[in-house]
Amino acid sequence: MKRFLLLLLFPFFCSFAVFAEPLSLAELVDIGLKNNPETAKAWANVKRAQAAIGVARSEQYPHLDGQATFTHGRELKYPNGPSTIFTNYGGELNLNYLLFDFGETRATVRATKNALQAAKWWADFSMQRVFSEVASSYYEYLNAAELLSTSEDSLHDAKMIWDAADELCKAGLRAANDAVTAKAAVAEIRMHAAKKKAATAIAYGKLLNALGLPMDAGLEVETKPEGMQSPLFKESVSALIKLAEEHRADLMAKQASLSEANARVERAKRAPLPKLRALGQAGWLQYGRHQGSGTNYSAGVALGIPIFKGFEYSYQKKAALADAELSSCELKELYNEIALEVLSYGETVQASEIAMQYSEEFFDDATQSYDGSVQSYKAGLINIFDLLQSQRFLAGARDQKAQARTEWLVSLAQLAFATGSLK
């Protein structure tokens, strides 16, 4: 591909951020992981899951409440009798400590731990998704820029045909219509080039969006990536599916979510069982107008036995069982989706490799055909329409060569993502 056209396409890049050196895909991924909101959201979910564990564990610790009182009042002992005006103030501490609940709290903590594990796997999957999005956007941007570059090559060929036709017309060897036809072909290529320029600008914007950068950021990227190649990609589909089952982070997250749902079923089963608590109370009371103050305290245990709460426990258990069944179905569904993804991208990689090889042959043959057509036209053996058709044939070969390589690069990134091999 010819020299990159960033300065022509985006002269305003320097207004925000400028990366002086061409960036590799690894460097782009690093920028994306730091700036894409997807990763920040994933880690926020992890922090929330960590906090949920602390909330669940709070039931395992004593609960201590303090209370301070100030009271001023008047009391009548009996109708029309003497009254008493009093003022008192004091303080009180209350202790409530869960001693035993038949494992309900342990099940709740276990559920939150599984939720945390799922959140961590989802965070890992989010990073892989950002990696894949950056790679695909990067390759698509390179493809758009290369297609714009091929338009310049085609424009050069069309102008050369126009010049040749004009010279032959002036020499009286060709009709004047040949020059007009060649000029129209130049205008057509310029029209397509304008569309490709817009497509390149849009592709660049998509890349910046994947990186989490503003639309006025300026960067230059390497133009000859090698692609994500791995010997594992040469394995059979069944081996690739097995690899995905071992490394896909979203699959691990779904498995953790199923474990969380099962733990919540266990919690729902134990919720209606009795709970044994230790209770304690200590206080002090001071009278304002009269002599005297006093302290009080109490300690004991209480056994709470739920008898009837309007079938709440029964419906909580049914809801937990339904959630577990839903998680199990979603896990099976994800297994099937991953298998289909691996099959599709694996076949696409193989097909794109073959297409890339033939696109090279196609381009070489089209180049030779075009060179021969130019000589034949100058020798008067073919007309201008045959020459322009040969030029269009060569332009199509250029585009297909660029497109085939892009499809190969994108399919490699997609297969790496599907098998969980993005690191």
C-alpha positions as CSV (number, residue, x, y, z in Angstrom):
1,M,0.0,0.0,0.0
2,K,1.2,3.5,-0.7
3,R,1.9,6.1,1.8
4,F,-0.8,6.6,4.4
5,L,-3.2,9.5,3.7
6,L,-3.9,10.6,7.2
7,L,-2.7,14.2,6.8
8,L,-4.9,14.6,3.7
9,L,-7.9,13.2,5.3
10,F,-7.7,14.7,8.8
11,P,-5.7,17.9,8.9
12,F,-7.3,18.8,12.2
13,F,-5.8,15.8,14.1
14,C,-3.3,17.9,16.1
15,S,-6.0,19.8,17.9
16,F,-6.3,17.2,20.8
17,A,-3.8,14.3,20.9
18,V,-1.1,13.4,18.5
19,F,0.9,10.2,18.5
20,A,4.1,10.9,16.7
21,E,5.2,7.3,15.9
22,P,3.2,4.7,13.9
23,L,1.4,2.5,16.4
24,S,1.3,-1.2,16.3
25,L,-1.8,-3.3,17.0
26,A,-0.5,-4.2,20.5
27,E,0.0,-0.5,21.3
28,L,-3.5,0.3,20.0
29,V,-5.0,-2.4,22.1
30,D,-3.2,-1.0,25.2
31,I,-4.7,2.5,24.4
32,G,-8.1,0.9,24.0
33,L,-8.0,-1.0,27.3
34,K,-7.0,2.2,29.1
35,N,-9.7,4.4,27.5
36,N,-12.6,2.3,26.3
37,P,-15.5,2.7,28.8
38,E,-16.3,-1.0,28.4
39,T,-13.3,-2.0,30.6
40,A,-14.1,0.7,33.2
41,K,-17.7,-0.6,33.4
42,A,-16.4,-4.2,33.8
43,W,-14.1,-3.3,36.7
44,A,-16.9,-1.3,38.4
45,N,-19.0,-4.4,38.3
46,V,-16.1,-6.3,40.0
47,K,-15.9,-3.7,42.7
48,R,-19.7,-3.9,43.3
49,A,-19.5,-7.7,43.5
50,Q,-16.7,-7.3,46.1
51,A,-18.8,-5.0,48.1
52,A,-21.7,-7.4,48.0
53,I,-19.6,-10.1,49.7
54,G,-18.9,-7.7,52.5
55,V,-22.6,-7.0,52.9
56,A,-23.4,-10.7,53.0
57,R,-20.6,-11.3,55.6
58,S,-22.0,-8.6,57.9
59,E,-24.5,-11.1,59.2
60,Q,-21.6,-13.1,60.6
61,Y,-20.6,-10.2,62.9
62,P,-22.3,-8.8,66.0
63,H,-24.7,-5.9,65.4
64,L,-24.3,-3.2,68.0
65,D,-26.7,-0.2,68.2
66,G,-26.5,2.9,70.4
67,Q,-29.3,5.1,71.5
68,A,-29.4,8.4,73.5
69,T,-32.6,9.8,75.0
70,F,-33.7,13.1,76.5
71,T,-37.2,13.3,77.9
72,H,-39.2,16.1,79.6
73,G,-42.8,15.6,80.6
74,R,-45.7,15.9,83.0
75,E,-47.7,13.0,84.4
76,L,-51.0,12.9,86.3
77,K,-51.3,10.2,88.8
78,Y,-55.2,10.3,88.8
79,P,-57.9,12.7,87.7
80,N,-57.7,16.1,89.5
81,G,-54.7,14.7,91.5
82,P,-51.2,16.0,91.8
83,S,-48.9,16.1,88.7
84,T,-45.3,15.2,88.3
85,I,-43.0,17.1,86.1
86,F,-39.8,15.3,85.2
87,T,-36.7,15.5,83.1
88,N,-34.4,12.5,82.4
89,Y,-31.7,11.6,80.0
90,G,-29.6,8.5,79.4
91,G,-28.1,6.1,76.9
92,E,-28.4,2.5,75.9
93,L,-26.5,-0.1,73.9
94,N,-28.2,-3.1,72.2
95,L,-26.4,-6.2,71.0
96,N,-27.8,-8.6,68.4
97,Y,-25.6,-11.5,67.3
98,L,-26.6,-14.4,65.1
99,L,-25.3,-17.6,66.6
100,F,-26.8,-20.2,64.2
101,D,-29.1,-20.2,61.2
102,F,-28.7,-23.6,59.6
103,G,-26.4,-22.3,56.9
104,E,-28.5,-19.5,55.3
105,T,-25.7,-16.9,55.8
106,R,-23.0,-19.3,54.5
107,A,-25.1,-19.9,51.4
108,T,-25.6,-16.2,50.9
109,V,-21.8,-15.6,51.2
110,R,-21.1,-18.4,48.8
111,A,-23.5,-16.9,46.2
112,T,-21.9,-13.5,46.4
113,K,-18.4,-15.1,46.0
114,N,-19.6,-16.9,42.9
115,A,-21.1,-13.6,41.7
116,L,-17.7,-12.0,42.2
117,Q,-16.0,-14.8,40.2
118,A,-18.5,-14.2,37.4
119,A,-17.8,-10.5,37.5
120,K,-14.1,-11.1,37.1
121,W,-14.6,-13.4,34.2
122,W,-16.9,-10.8,32.6
123,A,-14.2,-8.2,33.1
124,D,-11.7,-10.5,31.3
125,F,-14.2,-11.1,28.5
126,S,-14.8,-7.3,28.2
127,M,-11.0,-6.9,27.7
128,Q,-11.0,-9.6,25.0
129,R,-14.0,-7.9,23.4
130,V,-12.2,-4.6,23.3
131,F,-9.1,-6.3,21.9
132,S,-11.2,-7.9,19.1
133,E,-13.1,-4.6,18.4
134,V,-9.8,-2.6,18.2
135,A,-8.2,-5.3,15.9
136,S,-11.2,-5.4,13.6
137,S,-11.5,-1.6,13.4
138,Y,-7.8,-1.3,12.8
139,Y,-7.9,-3.8,9.9
140,E,-11.0,-2.3,8.4
141,Y,-9.4,1.2,8.6
142,L,-6.3,-0.2,6.8
143,N,-8.5,-1.7,4.2
144,A,-10.4,1.5,3.6
145,A,-7.1,3.5,3.4
146,E,-5.7,0.9,1.0
147,L,-8.8,1.0,-1.2
148,L,-8.4,4.8,-1.3
149,S,-4.8,4.2,-2.4
150,T,-5.8,1.8,-5.1
151,S,-8.1,4.5,-6.4
152,E,-5.1,6.7,-6.9
153,D,-3.4,3.9,-8.9
154,S,-6.5,3.4,-11.0
155,L,-6.8,7.2,-11.5
156,H,-3.2,7.2,-12.7
157,D,-4.0,4.4,-15.2
158,A,-7.1,6.2,-16.4
159,K,-5.2,9.5,-16.9
160,M,-2.5,7.7,-18.8
161,I,-5.2,6.2,-21.1
162,W,-6.7,9.6,-21.5
163,D,-3.3,11.1,-22.5
164,A,-2.7,8.2,-24.9
165,A,-6.1,8.6,-26.5
166,D,-5.7,12.4,-26.8
167,E,-2.3,12.0,-28.5
168,L,-3.7,9.5,-30.9
169,C,-6.7,11.7,-31.7
170,K,-4.5,14.7,-32.3
171,A,-2.4,12.5,-34.6
172,G,-5.5,11.5,-36.5
173,L,-5.1,7.9,-35.6
174,R,-8.2,7.7,-33.4
175,A,-11.6,9.2,-33.3
176,A,-12.2,12.2,-31.0
177,N,-14.8,10.2,-29.1
178,D,-11.9,8.1,-27.7
179,A,-10.6,11.1,-25.7
180,V,-14.0,12.0,-24.5
181,T,-14.7,8.4,-23.3
182,A,-11.3,8.2,-21.5
183,K,-12.1,11.5,-19.8
184,A,-15.4,10.2,-18.6
185,A,-13.6,7.2,-17.2
186,V,-11.4,9.5,-15.2
187,A,-14.4,11.3,-13.8
188,E,-16.0,8.0,-12.8
189,I,-12.9,7.0,-10.9
190,R,-12.7,10.4,-9.1
191,M,-16.3,9.9,-8.1
192,H,-15.6,6.5,-6.6
193,A,-12.4,7.9,-4.9
194,A,-14.5,10.6,-3.1
195,K,-16.7,7.9,-1.7
196,K,-13.7,5.8,-0.6
197,K,-12.3,8.9,1.0
198,A,-15.4,9.3,3.1
199,A,-15.4,5.6,3.9
200,T,-11.8,5.9,5.2
201,A,-12.8,8.9,7.4
202,I,-15.6,6.8,8.8
203,A,-13.4,3.8,9.4
204,Y,-10.9,6.1,11.2
205,G,-13.7,7.4,13.4
206,K,-14.7,3.8,14.3
207,L,-11.1,3.0,15.2
208,L,-11.0,6.1,17.5
209,N,-14.3,5.1,19.1
210,A,-13.0,1.5,19.8
211,L,-9.9,3.1,21.4
212,G,-12.1,5.3,23.5
213,L,-10.5,8.5,22.0
214,P,-12.2,11.7,20.9
215,M,-12.9,12.2,17.2
216,D,-10.3,14.9,17.0
217,A,-7.4,12.7,18.2
218,G,-4.6,12.2,15.7
219,L,-2.6,9.0,15.4
220,E,-0.7,7.1,12.8
221,V,-0.7,3.3,12.6
222,E,1.5,0.6,11.1
223,T,0.3,-0.3,7.7
224,K,1.7,-3.9,7.3
225,P,0.3,-6.0,10.2
226,E,1.2,-9.6,10.3
227,G,-2.1,-10.9,11.7
228,M,-2.9,-13.0,14.7
229,Q,-1.4,-16.3,13.7
230,S,-1.3,-19.4,15.9
231,P,-0.5,-23.1,15.2
232,L,-3.7,-23.8,17.1
233,F,-5.7,-22.3,14.1
234,K,-4.6,-25.3,12.0
235,E,-6.3,-27.7,14.3
236,S,-9.6,-29.4,13.6
237,V,-12.9,-27.7,14.5
238,S,-13.5,-30.1,17.4
239,A,-10.0,-29.2,18.8
240,L,-10.8,-25.5,18.4
241,I,-14.2,-25.9,20.2
242,K,-12.4,-27.7,23.1
243,L,-9.9,-24.8,23.2
244,A,-12.8,-22.3,23.4
245,E,-14.5,-24.3,26.2
246,E,-11.3,-24.1,28.2
247,H,-10.5,-20.4,27.6
248,R,-13.7,-18.4,26.7
249,A,-14.1,-16.0,29.6
250,D,-17.9,-15.5,29.0
251,L,-18.3,-19.3,29.3
252,M,-16.5,-19.3,32.6
253,A,-18.7,-16.3,33.8
254,K,-21.8,-18.2,32.9
255,Q,-20.6,-21.3,34.9
256,A,-19.9,-19.0,37.9
257,S,-23.4,-17.5,37.5
258,L,-24.9,-21.0,37.5
259,S,-23.0,-21.7,40.8
260,E,-24.3,-18.4,42.2
261,A,-27.9,-19.4,41.3
262,N,-27.5,-22.8,42.9
263,A,-26.2,-21.2,46.1
264,R,-29.2,-18.8,46.2
265,V,-31.5,-21.9,45.9
266,E,-29.7,-23.3,48.9
267,R,-30.2,-20.0,50.7
268,A,-33.9,-20.0,49.9
269,K,-34.3,-23.5,51.2
270,R,-32.7,-22.5,54.6
271,A,-34.4,-19.2,55.0
272,P,-37.5,-20.5,56.8
273,L,-35.5,-22.5,59.3
274,P,-35.1,-21.3,62.9
275,K,-32.4,-18.8,63.9
276,L,-30.6,-18.6,67.2
277,R,-29.5,-15.2,68.3
278,A,-27.7,-13.7,71.3
279,L,-29.2,-10.6,72.7
280,G,-27.7,-8.0,75.1
281,Q,-28.7,-4.6,76.5
282,A,-27.0,-2.2,78.8
283,G,-28.2,1.4,79.7
284,W,-28.0,4.3,82.1
285,L,-30.7,6.8,83.1
286,Q,-30.2,10.1,85.0
287,Y,-33.1,12.2,86.5
288,G,-32.7,15.9,86.1
289,R,-34.7,17.4,89.1
290,H,-34.4,14.5,91.5
291,Q,-31.6,12.7,93.0
292,G,-30.7,9.4,91.5
293,S,-29.5,7.6,88.5
294,G,-29.6,4.1,87.5
295,T,-28.1,1.5,85.2
296,N,-29.7,-1.5,83.7
297,Y,-28.6,-4.5,81.6
298,S,-29.9,-7.8,80.3
299,A,-28.5,-10.7,78.4
300,G,-30.0,-13.8,76.8
301,V,-30.6,-15.9,73.8
302,A,-33.6,-15.9,71.4
303,L,-34.8,-18.6,69.1
304,G,-36.7,-17.2,66.2
305,I,-39.0,-19.7,64.4
306,P,-40.8,-18.5,61.3
307,I,-44.3,-19.9,61.2
308,F,-46.1,-18.1,58.4
309,K,-45.2,-15.1,56.2
310,G,-47.9,-15.3,53.6
311,F,-46.0,-18.0,51.5
312,E,-43.1,-15.7,51.0
313,Y,-40.5,-18.4,51.6
314,S,-42.2,-20.8,49.2
315,Y,-42.2,-18.2,46.4
316,Q,-38.6,-17.2,47.1
317,K,-37.6,-20.8,46.7
318,K,-39.6,-21.1,43.4
319,A,-38.0,-17.9,42.1
320,A,-34.5,-19.2,43.0
321,L,-35.1,-22.5,41.3
322,A,-36.4,-20.7,38.2
323,D,-33.2,-18.5,38.1
324,A,-31.0,-21.6,38.4
325,E,-32.9,-23.3,35.6
326,L,-32.6,-20.2,33.5
327,S,-28.8,-20.0,34.1
328,S,-28.4,-23.6,33.2
329,C,-30.3,-23.1,29.9
330,E,-28.2,-19.9,29.1
331,L,-25.1,-21.9,29.7
332,K,-26.1,-24.6,27.3
333,E,-27.1,-22.0,24.8
334,L,-23.7,-20.3,25.1
335,Y,-22.0,-23.6,24.5
336,N,-23.9,-24.0,21.2
337,E,-23.2,-20.4,20.2
338,I,-19.5,-20.7,20.8
339,A,-19.3,-23.9,18.8
340,L,-21.0,-22.2,15.9
341,E,-18.7,-19.2,16.2
342,V,-15.6,-21.4,16.2
343,L,-16.9,-23.4,13.2
344,S,-17.8,-20.2,11.2
345,Y,-14.6,-18.3,11.9
346,G,-12.5,-21.4,11.4
347,E,-14.0,-22.0,8.0
348,T,-13.7,-18.2,7.2
349,V,-10.0,-18.3,8.0
350,Q,-9.3,-21.2,5.7
351,A,-11.5,-19.6,2.9
352,S,-9.8,-16.2,3.2
353,E,-6.3,-17.8,3.1
354,I,-7.2,-19.4,-0.2
355,A,-8.9,-16.2,-1.5
356,M,-5.8,-14.2,-0.6
357,Q,-3.6,-16.5,-2.6
358,Y,-5.8,-16.4,-5.7
359,S,-6.2,-12.6,-5.3
360,E,-2.4,-12.3,-5.8
361,E,-2.7,-14.4,-9.0
362,F,-5.7,-12.4,-10.1
363,F,-3.9,-9.1,-9.7
364,D,-0.8,-10.3,-11.5
365,D,-2.9,-11.6,-14.5
366,A,-5.0,-8.5,-14.5
367,T,-1.8,-6.4,-14.6
368,Q,-0.4,-8.3,-17.5
369,S,-3.7,-8.1,-19.3
370,Y,-3.9,-4.4,-18.8
371,D,-0.3,-3.8,-20.0
372,G,-1.1,-5.9,-23.1
373,S,-4.3,-4.0,-23.8
374,V,-2.4,-0.7,-23.7
375,Q,0.0,-1.8,-26.3
376,S,-2.8,-3.3,-28.4
377,Y,-4.7,0.0,-28.2
378,K,-1.7,2.0,-29.3
379,A,-1.2,-0.4,-32.1
380,G,-4.8,0.0,-33.2
381,L,-5.8,-3.6,-32.5
382,I,-8.5,-2.9,-29.9
383,N,-10.9,0.0,-29.3
384,I,-11.0,2.4,-26.3
385,F,-13.9,0.4,-24.7
386,D,-11.8,-2.7,-24.6
387,L,-8.9,-0.8,-23.1
388,L,-11.1,0.8,-20.4
389,Q,-12.7,-2.6,-19.6
390,S,-9.2,-4.0,-19.1
391,Q,-8.4,-1.0,-16.8
392,R,-11.6,-1.6,-14.8
393,F,-10.6,-5.3,-14.6
394,L,-7.2,-4.3,-13.1
395,A,-8.9,-1.8,-10.7
396,G,-11.2,-4.6,-9.5
397,A,-8.2,-6.9,-9.0
398,R,-6.5,-4.2,-6.8
399,D,-9.6,-3.9,-4.7
400,Q,-10.1,-7.6,-4.3
401,K,-6.4,-8.1,-3.3
402,A,-6.8,-5.5,-0.6
403,Q,-10.1,-6.9,0.5
404,A,-8.9,-10.5,0.6
405,R,-6.0,-9.6,2.9
406,T,-8.3,-7.6,5.2
407,E,-10.8,-10.5,5.4
408,W,-8.0,-12.8,6.3
409,L,-6.8,-10.5,9.1
410,V,-10.2,-9.9,10.5
411,S,-11.1,-13.6,10.4
412,L,-7.9,-14.4,12.3
413,A,-8.9,-11.9,15.0
414,Q,-12.4,-13.2,15.1
415,L,-11.2,-16.8,15.4
416,A,-8.8,-15.8,18.2
417,F,-11.7,-14.1,20.0
418,A,-14.0,-17.1,19.5
419,T,-11.5,-19.5,20.9
420,G,-10.5,-17.2,23.8
421,S,-6.9,-17.0,22.6
422,L,-6.7,-13.2,22.7
423,K,-4.2,-12.3,25.4
